[in-house]
Amino acid sequence: MLTALRPVGNYFRYDPKPLDKNLFSPFTFQGYQSGTAALAAALMLAKKKRPEVINPEVILPGYSCPDLLSACKYAGVNVKFVDFEQNLPWMSLSEIESRISSSTIAIVAVNFLGIPERIEQISNRVKSANLLIIEDSAQGFTTGSYSDYWKGDVVTLSFGRGKPLSLFGGGATLCRNQELASLLPNFDNEESDGGLSFRSKNLVFKTLSSPLCYFWLTKLPFLGLGSTEYKPLENLTKLPQDVASQIVSSVEQLRAKLANLKRVAENYRSIEKDYIINLPQTTNTSENSVLLRYPLLITDDSKRDKLFNELASSGLGVSQMYERIIIDIDNIPQEILVDKPDLPNARQFARQLVTLPNHFGTRVEHTRKIKKIMMEKD
Ligand SMILES: Cc1ncc(COP(=O)(O)O)c(C=O)c1O
């Protein structure tokens, strides 16, 4: 299929600079080979912090990326899912409270497409429980104050597949203090698999990012633009050096493009229909944070199917994301699930979600075309 706009992937100019380990201050920085590995490391830290717990459990949102389960399986923790609040990408606060037990060692609070979880409210509810709040910020980033944006005890980042700092691989675990950082696991292997360098992948990505070539871009496994599936995590390895040396300049490049990304989101925000729900935006959390994609809920099933088909065939990079809650994804490790709750709000959210592109390649004319289709269809 030819398409006019790729769905994801900011293109960053190759510009290596030494990685300053204080870049994310006040948080410490430890790189890993992926966001999944970074999350596994955070969960292992949580386990080490509570050695008395025999069968440690963690709380996860019912709707998210299946890589969360890969990290849990690798870290050796069991999982309890929590439902969303209705029509929101946030875990139900009352359910979190009712699901935690003396075996709960951590809550994974996921930033959804740049919309942070309500970490302060979660913390207040679970104060007495001696558990770690891990903020999975694979999809969220700010070019402003890190301490204003991230509220977790430990924060995990991804530099992979279409993330805010999209560098074709890598991840990091940021800790609020040295004491936590000292509990992070070492690497199983010092080196990653020695595949193509950032520079080579970037060149291929740039060449194939034109509308006529996007089809081929989706076929390249190292760019990771494939479908949602469960992939086990095999080991923990280092953040590749070439990715590490691209982080500083990529943050600068993202900062320079922020106004454009905000303009795109602003254009989408004016799409109004009685069956369309706009999710809460990041503007009240941080002036400088970006939305990875622009999320909308379309509450009318028949209208959504018609609209989505039309948007998809227009090739404008519109996507329904995972479409399912995590427990409905094939081949997940059932043995680590404590139970299989119903999760009606997360299920409804998965069905109703439509996301619109918001990356460096998104232009005003793309947003106008998308808006026209959405406003005219009834
Ligand atoms: C919320 C979330 N966490 C973790 C990950 C895993 O990141 P990586 O692909 O770098 O392993 C992803 C990837 O899509 C994600 O969306």
The ligand as a Gaussian input file, in Angstrom:
#p B3LYP/6-31G(d) Opt

LIG

0 1
 C        4.368000       1.778000      27.014000
 C        5.517000       1.005000      26.465000
 N        6.415000       0.457000      27.308000
 C        7.484000      -0.226000      26.877000
 C        7.712000      -0.402000      25.527000
 C        8.910000      -1.202000      25.080000
 O        9.868000      -0.411000      24.449000
 P       10.910000      -1.067000      23.424000
 O       10.190000      -1.247000      22.117000
 O       12.025000      -0.088000      23.328000
 O       11.343000      -2.371000      23.994000
 C        6.813000       0.131000      24.608000
 C        7.025000      -0.074000      23.159000
 O        6.193000       0.093000      22.325000
 C        5.694000       0.864000      25.077000
 O        4.799000       1.405000      24.243000

